[in-house]
Amino acid sequence: IEFGNQLTTIGARAFWRNAITSLSIPSSVTAIGSSAFNQQEDNLGTRTLTSLTFESRTTALTLGTYAFSNNSISSVSIPANTITEYAAFERNTSMSSVTIGDNSTIGQNSFYGNDNISSLTIGNNVNFSGADAFSINTFYLPVDLLTSVNLPSTTTFSGGAVPFRNRQNLTTFTVANGANSFW
């Protein structure tokens, strides 16, 4: 799919359950609705969406509930000033790398169930809002690859945030000097 640079909104369920393989979101987009790109798969049930990029931007972006859930996106770089709502990237089976831009808000369950994440970079002034942003479900006996997290001193937590629940291989957790709270 190629989007024009005048596009500002992609509505709820706009491309839900298609077989899209690659997406580039233009900088003009300020909102992506609930389940807009949820569950991209072929007729055999193989998840097809593996590549997602966000063009450089200066405006805020909101990613709705389940916007990119249940895909095989391998890595994602969340732009600065982005709000990810509930489970925006939940259960991306191949996701190994996540970068969160400055001044972003990461909602409850935003990356829940992504046990293949081995690289996590958190920008300045990121707020974790709600529980389980990067948690995994140990019921499924995942292979947890996240072993290290570094939080800038400007990271904040609200709404009972427990962002890394059940990360059994998380052995190094560094909170920068100057941080005044951690949930």
Secondary structure as GFF3:
##gff-version 3
##sequence-region A 1 183
A	DSSP	beta_strand	9	10	.	.	.	ID=ss1
A	DSSP	beta_strand	22	25	.	.	.	ID=ss2
A	DSSP	beta_strand	31	32	.	.	.	ID=ss3
A	DSSP	beta_strand	51	54	.	.	.	ID=ss4
A	DSSP	beta_strand	61	63	.	.	.	ID=ss5
A	DSSP	beta_strand	75	78	.	.	.	ID=ss6
A	DSSP	beta_strand	82	84	.	.	.	ID=ss7
A	DSSP	beta_strand	97	100	.	.	.	ID=ss8
A	DSSP	beta_strand	105	106	.	.	.	ID=ss9
A	DSSP	beta_strand	119	122	.	.	.	ID=ss10
A	DSSP	beta_strand	127	129	.	.	.	ID=ss11
A	DSSP	three_ten_helix	138	140	.	.	.	ID=ss12
A	DSSP	beta_strand	148	151	.	.	.	ID=ss13
A	DSSP	beta_strand	156	158	.	.	.	ID=ss14
A	DSSP	beta_strand	172	175	.	.	.	ID=ss15
###
